[in-house]
Amino acid sequence: MSSKQFRISQRAERVAPFQAMEFAKHADALAASGAHVTRLNIGEPDFGAPPAFLDAIVDLADGRPMGYTPSVGISQLRTAIAASYRATDGVEIDPRRVCVTAGASAALLLCAAAVIDPGDRVLVADPSYPCNRQFAESFGADVALLPTSAATRFQLDLASIAAAWDEHTRGVMLASPSNPTGTSLSTTELAGICQFVEEREGWRIVDEIYLGLTHDDAGASSVLALDDDAIVVNSFSKVFGLTGWRLGWCVVPEALVPVIEKLAQNYYICPSAPTQYAALSCFEPETLAIAAERRGQIVARKNIVLQALSAMGLEVPVIPDGAFYVYVDISMTGLSSWEFCESALAQARVALTPGHDFGDHRANDFVRLSYAIGTADLVAGLERLAVFVGDQCSSPEPKS
């Protein structure tokens, strides 16, 4: 085996590990040894792909040629996605503005590449999904992590953006609902932010991956209903349970379409062809009804989690209104978030994600808990976590 050392790029050296995935590796190692681990660290719905999608995949696997598609996706899927905005938000989107991608991560990659130059200052919430800022930094952005609090539902607000904006700022990255907090921006706040940034000729990238998992039965509207020039990122992964199938999309201003297309051509040629054709089934009434029923199950799991955490004495400063995460204040245990997650995994066989994954502000005080797993496993894991927390709080000095 070669022991040759390679010179690693400074870009790669700067990228921090995604701790949710790192704890997943630790959990895998424990599971391989025979332990049962409750995985509350990964935002991956347990439902799996809808039946109609799987039936379509089987039909497509009949030996027919499955060649490259257009780099921004097949026209049928772009049209179906555009129609979904009309149906849910009353927004007319030209299908040409919809660019289908290899997961939402690829959409974020393409959008960051399209609008960021080295030295551009980009405003991002702290806490927030870590990969968003990693994409921005990979293209040379100076990412400003703006501390948020429970008072703003752990979201950027107009006041913080206005205070931080300077001559070098070029744009803002938002997520509503957010990972790791499951909280959303109000329509009023989102509209104010978009107007402020647009007036300064800045771009707005809005991550709406969890928009279809808003807990209110009335749902939430896309930012496109407020700001037609916003750049929107979305995915089939969370709402439809297609995480491993890697299919997402972005909606961009018309002037950006050829830019996104040529970047996609060079970066990965095209999204998965069979996944695109099968994903057409996601917009059929039967599959949409399944997605709505699954959303109801997620809300029921949230209530289980909130009750269990309250009984443990752990605070959730802001009740989530979307996605399947709670951002839990564990400071009362005396452990740092990293120590809490390591000990919870070792002693309670429960995998969580430390706050350090999502930013710097009070990162030691918070962990993210994902309730995307099945109810029985969720309840069992919470019971073991309760014993662990009780042990920490009853000890003269918290154990690490």
Kinemage of the C-alpha trace (Angstrom):
@kinemage 1
@onewidth
@group {chain A} dominant
@subgroup {mainchain}
@vectorlist {calphas} color= white
{ca met a 1} P 0.000 0.000 0.000
{ca ser a 2} L 1.395 3.377 -0.988
{ca ser a 3} L 2.471 5.724 1.809
{ca lys a 4} L 2.989 8.631 -0.543
{ca gln a 5} L 1.997 12.001 0.924
{ca phe a 6} L -0.060 14.370 -1.174
{ca arg a 7} L -0.118 18.109 -0.966
{ca ile a 8} L -3.642 19.026 0.136
{ca ser a 9} L -5.193 22.258 -1.109
{ca gln a 10} L -5.705 25.081 1.350
{ca arg a 11} L -9.375 24.996 0.408
{ca ala a 12} L -9.694 21.385 1.517
{ca glu a 13} L -7.704 22.032 4.678
{ca arg a 14} L -10.141 24.765 5.692
{ca val a 15} L -13.225 22.570 5.393
{ca ala a 16} L -14.346 21.264 8.778
{ca pro a 17} L -15.865 17.778 9.080
{ca phe a 18} L -19.654 17.578 9.063
{ca gln a 19} L -20.114 16.373 12.644
{ca ala a 20} L -23.547 14.854 12.030
{ca met a 21} L -21.840 12.473 9.619
{ca glu a 22} L -18.870 11.965 11.956
{ca phe a 23} L -21.183 10.855 14.754
{ca ala a 24} L -22.935 8.628 12.220
{ca lys a 25} L -19.599 6.861 11.690
{ca his a 26} L -19.201 6.411 15.453
{ca ala a 27} L -22.745 5.052 15.645
{ca asp a 28} L -22.027 2.653 12.776
{ca ala a 29} L -18.971 1.347 14.609
{ca leu a 30} L -21.023 0.733 17.757
{ca ala a 31} L -23.768 -0.957 15.755
{ca ala a 32} L -21.191 -3.196 14.064
{ca ser a 33} L -20.133 -4.389 17.532
{ca gly a 34} L -23.700 -5.519 18.212
{ca ala a 35} L -25.044 -2.484 20.107
{ca his a 36} L -28.411 -0.986 19.229
{ca val a 37} L -27.963 2.731 18.573
{ca thr a 38} L -30.825 5.221 18.298
{ca arg a 39} L -29.785 7.642 15.582
{ca leu a 40} L -31.101 11.072 16.442
{ca asn a 41} L -28.185 12.733 14.664
{ca ile a 42} L -29.098 12.469 10.979
{ca gly a 43} L -31.906 14.324 9.214
{ca glu a 44} L -33.036 11.367 7.145
{ca pro a 45} L -36.726 10.406 7.151
{ca asp a 46} L -37.336 6.726 7.882
{ca phe a 47} L -40.266 6.522 5.464
{ca gly a 48} L -38.299 5.766 2.325
{ca ala a 49} L -39.390 6.448 -1.236
{ca pro a 50} L -43.135 6.541 -2.020
{ca pro a 51} L -44.572 3.401 -3.669
{ca ala a 52} L -45.294 5.116 -6.998
{ca phe a 53} L -41.683 6.272 -7.224
{ca leu a 54} L -40.379 2.745 -6.606
{ca asp a 55} L -42.823 1.312 -9.152
{ca ala a 56} L -41.547 3.818 -11.701
{ca ile a 57} L -37.930 2.830 -10.985
{ca val a 58} L -38.797 -0.830 -11.570
{ca asp a 59} L -40.492 0.028 -14.859
{ca leu a 60} L -37.467 2.046 -15.960
{ca ala a 61} L -35.076 -0.817 -15.195
{ca asp a 62} L -36.219 -2.839 -18.200
{ca gly a 63} L -33.006 -2.572 -20.174
{ca arg a 64} L -33.896 0.556 -22.107
{ca pro a 65} L -31.033 2.981 -22.764
{ca met a 66} L -30.705 5.529 -19.985
{ca gly a 67} L -28.445 8.216 -21.362
{ca tyr a 68} L -27.532 11.666 -20.255
{ca thr a 69} L -30.349 14.150 -19.835
{ca pro a 70} L -30.113 17.926 -20.275
{ca ser a 71} L -27.825 19.300 -17.593
{ca val a 72} L -30.629 21.251 -15.926
{ca gly a 73} L -33.087 18.353 -16.065
{ca ile a 74} L -35.747 16.855 -18.267
{ca ser a 75} L -38.414 19.293 -19.437
{ca gln a 76} L -41.276 17.205 -17.995
{ca leu a 77} L -39.853 17.446 -14.464
{ca arg a 78} L -39.035 21.149 -14.744
{ca thr a 79} L -42.617 21.755 -15.855
{ca ala a 80} L -44.018 19.643 -13.002
{ca ile a 81} L -41.957 21.531 -10.416
{ca ala a 82} L -43.069 24.885 -11.841
{ca ala a 83} L -46.688 23.725 -11.713
{ca ser a 84} L -46.281 22.789 -8.050
{ca tyr a 85} L -45.479 26.431 -7.206
{ca arg a 86} L -48.667 27.486 -8.967
{ca ala a 87} L -50.691 24.898 -7.038
{ca thr a 88} L -49.258 25.569 -3.579
{ca asp a 89} L -48.300 29.256 -3.685
{ca gly a 90} L -50.229 30.727 -6.604
{ca val a 91} L -46.888 31.716 -8.144
{ca glu a 92} L -46.324 31.495 -11.891
{ca ile a 93} L -42.809 30.210 -12.603
{ca asp a 94} L -41.471 29.750 -16.121
{ca pro a 95} L -40.257 26.116 -16.191
{ca arg a 96} L -37.071 27.395 -17.829
{ca arg a 97} L -36.123 28.936 -14.482
{ca val a 98} L -36.246 25.537 -12.760
{ca cys a 99} L -32.909 23.742 -12.788
{ca val a 100} L -32.988 20.126 -11.630
{ca thr a 101} L -29.847 19.102 -9.759
{ca ala a 102} L -28.109 16.113 -8.186
{ca gly a 103} L -29.632 16.812 -4.778
{ca ala a 104} L -30.050 20.171 -3.068
{ca ser a 105} L -26.331 20.123 -2.306
{ca ala a 106} L -25.591 20.362 -6.013
{ca ala a 107} L -28.082 23.227 -6.288
{ca leu a 108} L -26.272 25.095 -3.521
{ca leu a 109} L -22.938 24.354 -5.177
{ca leu a 110} L -24.100 25.713 -8.534
{ca cys a 111} L -25.739 28.800 -7.057
{ca ala a 112} L -22.690 29.641 -4.941
{ca ala a 113} L -20.450 29.211 -7.971
{ca ala a 114} L -22.728 31.453 -10.027
{ca val a 115} L -22.848 34.470 -7.706
{ca ile a 116} L -19.782 34.441 -5.412
{ca asp a 117} L -16.372 35.908 -6.190
{ca pro a 118} L -13.325 35.710 -3.893
{ca gly a 119} L -13.580 38.322 -1.175
{ca asp a 120} L -17.357 38.716 -1.356
{ca arg a 121} L -18.873 39.053 2.095
{ca val a 122} L -21.844 36.748 2.684
{ca leu a 123} L -24.179 36.902 5.689
{ca val a 124} L -25.252 33.619 7.282
{ca ala a 125} L -27.107 32.844 10.502
{ca asp a 126} L -25.371 31.259 13.484
{ca pro a 127} L -26.569 28.540 13.972
{ca ser a 128} L -27.239 27.253 10.456
{ca tyr a 129} L -26.652 24.265 8.191
{ca pro a 130} L -22.840 24.040 7.952
{ca cys a 131} L -22.559 22.936 4.328
{ca asn a 132} L -24.134 26.184 3.090
{ca arg a 133} L -21.271 28.288 4.399
{ca gln a 134} L -18.736 25.684 3.276
{ca phe a 135} L -19.982 26.064 -0.299
{ca ala a 136} L -19.678 29.836 -0.038
{ca glu a 137} L -16.195 29.674 1.461
{ca ser a 138} L -15.045 27.216 -1.204
{ca phe a 139} L -15.595 29.946 -3.791
{ca gly a 140} L -13.666 32.477 -1.742
{ca ala a 141} L -16.448 34.136 0.212
{ca asp a 142} L -15.807 35.906 3.472
{ca val a 143} L -18.664 34.349 5.448
{ca ala a 144} L -19.931 36.445 8.348
{ca leu a 145} L -21.729 34.253 10.886
{ca leu a 146} L -24.265 36.510 12.595
{ca pro a 147} L -25.283 35.308 16.081
{ca thr a 148} L -28.998 34.684 16.530
{ca ser a 149} L -31.071 33.926 19.610
{ca ala a 150} L -34.408 32.614 20.767
{ca ala a 151} L -35.735 36.172 20.487
{ca thr a 152} L -35.430 35.955 16.673
{ca arg a 153} L -36.311 32.243 16.584
{ca phe a 154} L -32.654 31.525 15.744
{ca gln a 155} L -33.150 33.248 12.385
{ca leu a 156} L -31.514 36.282 10.852
{ca asp a 157} L -33.736 39.342 11.049
{ca leu a 158} L -33.750 42.618 9.154
{ca ala a 159} L -32.119 44.508 12.018
{ca ser a 160} L -29.117 42.165 12.233
{ca ile a 161} L -28.655 42.119 8.458
{ca ala a 162} L -28.875 45.917 8.220
{ca ala a 163} L -26.333 46.304 11.024
{ca ala a 164} L -23.898 43.855 9.420
{ca trp a 165} L -24.218 44.998 5.801
{ca asp a 166} L -21.201 46.872 4.469
{ca glu a 167} L -19.642 47.841 1.139
{ca his a 168} L -18.168 44.358 0.659
{ca thr a 169} L -21.391 42.431 1.357
{ca arg a 170} L -22.840 40.787 -1.718
{ca gly a 171} L -25.587 38.516 -0.434
{ca val a 172} L -27.336 36.577 2.280
{ca met a 173} L -28.072 32.866 2.743
{ca leu a 174} L -31.330 32.046 4.528
{ca ala a 175} L -33.151 28.826 5.399
{ca ser a 176} L -36.821 28.616 6.337
{ca pro a 177} L -37.572 26.272 8.039
{ca ser a 178} L -34.042 26.017 9.344
{ca asn a 179} L -31.655 23.208 10.085
{ca pro a 180} L -30.760 22.793 13.017
{ca thr a 181} L -33.599 24.613 14.763
{ca gly a 182} L -36.719 23.748 12.753
{ca thr a 183} L -37.789 27.397 12.945
{ca ser a 184} L -39.135 29.609 10.167
{ca leu a 185} L -38.948 33.250 9.191
{ca ser a 186} L -42.222 35.144 9.337
{ca thr a 187} L -43.587 36.385 6.026
{ca thr a 188} L -43.139 39.973 7.186
{ca glu a 189} L -39.513 39.497 8.229
{ca leu a 190} L -38.633 37.574 5.074
{ca ala a 191} L -40.203 40.246 2.869
{ca gly a 192} L -38.319 42.985 4.687
{ca ile a 193} L -34.994 41.176 4.360
{ca cys a 194} L -35.489 40.521 0.658
{ca gln a 195} L -36.417 44.135 -0.039
{ca phe a 196} L -33.429 45.455 1.934
{ca val a 197} L -30.962 43.171 0.131
{ca glu a 198} L -32.478 43.793 -3.306
{ca glu a 199} L -32.222 47.556 -2.809
{ca arg a 200} L -28.477 47.052 -2.300
{ca glu a 201} L -28.244 44.865 -5.425
{ca gly a 202} L -27.440 41.838 -3.304
{ca trp a 203} L -28.515 38.274 -3.959
{ca arg a 204} L -30.726 36.149 -1.744
{ca ile a 205} L -30.264 32.362 -1.613
{ca val a 206} L -33.156 30.832 0.319
{ca asp a 207} L -33.006 27.176 1.331
{ca glu a 208} L -36.580 25.818 1.284
{ca ile a 209} L -35.731 22.136 1.604
{ca tyr a 210} L -38.059 21.775 4.599
{ca leu a 211} L -40.825 24.061 3.367
{ca gly a 212} L -43.041 21.069 2.613
{ca leu a 213} L -42.589 19.912 6.215
{ca thr a 214} L -44.058 23.013 7.832
{ca his a 215} L -46.074 21.811 10.821
{ca asp a 216} L -49.045 24.130 10.324
{ca asp a 217} L -51.757 22.442 8.257
{ca ala a 218} L -52.017 25.609 6.183
{ca gly a 219} L -48.388 25.196 5.127
{ca ala a 220} L -46.048 28.034 4.236
{ca ser a 221} L -45.459 29.939 1.039
{ca ser a 222} L -42.240 30.050 -0.938
{ca val a 223} L -40.194 33.231 -0.838
{ca leu a 224} L -40.960 33.435 -4.568
{ca ala a 225} L -44.411 34.709 -3.615
{ca leu a 226} L -42.631 37.749 -2.123
{ca asp a 227} L -39.471 38.075 -4.190
{ca asp a 228} L -39.439 36.825 -7.769
{ca asp a 229} L -35.677 37.359 -8.051
{ca ala a 230} L -34.721 35.285 -5.006
{ca ile a 231} L -32.673 32.152 -5.652
{ca val a 232} L -34.544 29.189 -4.167
{ca val a 233} L -33.116 25.746 -3.367
{ca asn a 234} L -35.299 22.704 -2.720
{ca ser a 235} L -35.133 18.929 -2.749
{ca phe a 236} L -37.029 15.663 -3.077
{ca ser a 237} L -35.029 14.227 -0.169
{ca lys a 238} L -36.955 15.323 2.911
{ca val a 239} L -40.596 15.649 1.873
{ca phe a 240} L -40.592 12.570 -0.365
{ca gly a 241} L -37.979 10.463 1.453
{ca leu a 242} L -35.597 10.310 -1.525
{ca thr a 243} L -32.382 11.118 0.356
{ca gly a 244} L -30.146 8.537 -1.314
{ca trp a 245} L -31.626 9.093 -4.750
{ca arg a 246} L -29.985 12.552 -4.850
{ca leu a 247} L -32.403 14.818 -6.630
{ca gly a 248} L -33.109 18.478 -5.978
{ca trp a 249} L -33.696 21.722 -7.816
{ca cys a 250} L -33.221 25.449 -7.744
{ca val a 251} L -35.358 28.244 -9.138
{ca val a 252} L -33.221 31.124 -10.358
{ca pro a 253} L -33.748 34.455 -12.131
{ca glu a 254} L -33.877 33.986 -15.891
{ca ala a 255} L -30.471 35.614 -16.408
{ca leu a 256} L -28.841 32.918 -14.253
{ca val a 257} L -30.281 29.926 -16.129
{ca pro a 258} L -27.512 29.699 -18.795
{ca val a 259} L -24.905 30.225 -16.061
{ca ile a 260} L -26.280 27.375 -13.937
{ca glu a 261} L -26.551 25.205 -17.050
{ca lys a 262} L -22.922 25.577 -18.115
{ca leu a 263} L -21.717 25.031 -14.538
{ca ala a 264} L -23.779 21.832 -14.274
{ca gln a 265} L -22.445 20.647 -17.631
{ca asn a 266} L -18.919 20.938 -16.323
{ca tyr a 267} L -19.383 19.885 -12.701
{ca tyr a 268} L -21.432 16.679 -13.106
{ca ile a 269} L -23.035 16.614 -16.608
{ca cys a 270} L -26.597 15.952 -15.402
{ca pro a 271} L -28.698 14.628 -12.522
{ca ser a 272} L -29.556 10.929 -12.373
{ca ala a 273} L -31.770 10.135 -15.369
{ca pro a 274} L -33.917 7.350 -13.851
{ca thr a 275} L -34.439 9.342 -10.652
{ca gln a 276} L -35.701 12.301 -12.687
{ca tyr a 277} L -38.225 10.231 -14.632
{ca ala a 278} L -39.424 8.426 -11.510
{ca ala a 279} L -39.730 11.716 -9.606
{ca leu a 280} L -42.569 12.758 -11.909
{ca ser a 281} L -44.693 10.454 -9.747
{ca cys a 282} L -44.087 12.703 -6.735
{ca phe a 283} L -46.567 15.232 -8.099
{ca glu a 284} L -49.386 12.732 -8.518
{ca pro a 285} L -52.299 13.071 -6.035
{ca glu a 286} L -51.606 9.679 -4.430
{ca thr a 287} L -48.002 10.548 -3.610
{ca leu a 288} L -48.876 14.039 -2.409
{ca ala a 289} L -51.430 12.484 -0.041
{ca ile a 290} L -48.751 10.123 1.307
{ca ala a 291} L -46.408 13.063 1.857
{ca ala a 292} L -49.126 14.920 3.787
{ca glu a 293} L -49.796 11.876 5.973
{ca arg a 294} L -46.091 11.524 6.714
{ca arg a 295} L -45.927 15.181 7.700
{ca gly a 296} L -48.616 14.457 10.257
{ca gln a 297} L -46.523 11.650 11.700
{ca ile a 298} L -43.545 13.996 12.004
{ca val a 299} L -45.622 16.493 13.979
{ca ala a 300} L -46.751 13.680 16.308
{ca arg a 301} L -43.109 12.707 16.868
{ca lys a 302} L -42.240 16.321 17.669
{ca asn a 303} L -44.790 16.311 20.451
{ca ile a 304} L -43.329 13.099 21.880
{ca val a 305} L -39.841 14.627 21.843
{ca leu a 306} L -40.903 17.908 23.451
{ca gln a 307} L -42.703 16.108 26.271
{ca ala a 308} L -39.745 13.804 26.893
{ca leu a 309} L -37.192 16.630 26.908
{ca ser a 310} L -39.339 18.679 29.272
{ca ala a 311} L -39.541 15.732 31.660
{ca met a 312} L -35.728 15.503 31.560
{ca gly a 313} L -35.422 19.181 32.447
{ca leu a 314} L -33.826 20.044 29.094
{ca glu a 315} L -34.997 23.291 27.525
{ca val a 316} L -36.008 23.824 23.911
{ca pro a 317} L -35.907 27.648 23.754
{ca val a 318} L -37.892 27.843 20.511
{ca ile a 319} L -40.537 25.290 19.563
{ca pro a 320} L -39.907 24.208 15.958
{ca asp a 321} L -42.597 24.903 13.387
{ca gly a 322} L -41.070 22.890 10.559
{ca ala a 323} L -38.590 20.163 9.567
{ca phe a 324} L -37.838 17.422 12.151
{ca tyr a 325} L -35.277 18.967 14.481
{ca val a 326} L -35.179 20.450 17.952
{ca tyr a 327} L -32.294 22.599 19.146
{ca val a 328} L -31.826 21.576 22.756
{ca asp a 329} L -30.105 23.600 25.481
{ca ile a 330} L -28.044 21.070 27.484
{ca ser a 331} L -26.086 23.615 29.542
{ca met a 332} L -27.822 22.537 32.770
{ca thr a 333} L -25.974 19.197 32.595
{ca gly a 334} L -22.589 20.890 33.017
{ca leu a 335} L -21.286 19.189 29.892
{ca ser a 336} L -20.211 20.871 26.691
{ca ser a 337} L -22.232 19.890 23.638
{ca trp a 338} L -19.354 17.759 22.389
{ca glu a 339} L -18.984 15.988 25.750
{ca phe a 340} L -22.747 15.511 25.955
{ca cys a 341} L -22.925 13.898 22.497
{ca glu a 342} L -19.903 11.663 23.079
{ca ser a 343} L -21.179 10.506 26.456
{ca ala a 344} L -24.775 10.038 25.277
{ca leu a 345} L -23.515 7.807 22.479
{ca ala a 346} L -21.160 5.802 24.696
{ca gln a 347} L -23.478 5.423 27.686
{ca ala a 348} L -27.039 5.668 26.339
{ca arg a 349} L -26.404 4.492 22.767
{ca val a 350} L -28.094 7.648 21.458
{ca ala a 351} L -26.453 9.596 18.624
{ca leu a 352} L -26.949 13.376 18.567
{ca thr a 353} L -25.157 16.271 16.868
{ca pro a 354} L -23.177 18.894 18.808
{ca gly a 355} L -23.910 22.575 18.330
{ca his a 356} L -20.401 23.131 16.966
{ca asp a 357} L -21.594 21.705 13.652
{ca phe a 358} L -23.841 24.698 13.110
{ca gly a 359} L -21.789 27.697 14.203
{ca asp a 360} L -19.902 29.274 17.076
{ca his a 361} L -22.440 31.263 19.088
{ca arg a 362} L -23.247 29.301 22.270
{ca ala a 363} L -22.285 26.133 20.413
{ca asn a 364} L -21.213 24.480 23.675
{ca asp a 365} L -24.723 24.856 25.081
{ca phe a 366} L -26.781 23.186 22.348
{ca val a 367} L -27.244 19.868 20.582
{ca arg a 368} L -29.474 19.073 17.638
{ca leu a 369} L -31.905 16.190 17.955
{ca ser a 370} L -33.528 14.799 14.818
{ca tyr a 371} L -36.871 13.020 15.183
{ca ala a 372} L -36.918 11.662 11.640
{ca ile a 373} L -36.759 8.038 12.832
{ca gly a 374} L -39.609 5.638 13.598
{ca thr a 375} L -41.715 6.277 16.690
{ca ala a 376} L -40.854 3.064 18.553
{ca asp a 377} L -37.100 3.587 18.209
{ca leu a 378} L -37.517 7.274 19.017
{ca val a 379} L -39.343 6.536 22.285
{ca ala a 380} L -36.815 3.874 23.294
{ca gly a 381} L -33.920 6.229 22.613
{ca leu a 382} L -35.538 9.043 24.586
{ca glu a 383} L -36.024 6.725 27.542
{ca arg a 384} L -32.320 5.829 27.560
{ca leu a 385} L -31.404 9.499 27.089
{ca ala a 386} L -33.547 10.388 30.120
{ca val a 387} L -31.585 7.938 32.281
{ca phe a 388} L -28.327 9.403 31.010
{ca val a 389} L -29.403 12.997 31.710
{ca gly a 390} L -30.651 12.005 35.137
{ca asp a 391} L -27.286 10.441 35.935
{ca gln a 392} L -25.455 13.594 34.832
{ca cys a 393} L -27.638 15.877 36.888
{ca ser a 394} L -27.562 13.720 40.026
{ca ser a 395} L -23.763 13.384 40.058
{ca pro a 396} L -21.759 15.846 42.221
{ca glu a 397} L -19.653 16.562 39.146
{ca pro a 398} L -20.968 15.834 35.655
{ca lys a 399} L -19.215 12.956 33.961
{ca ser a 400} L -17.588 13.240 30.593
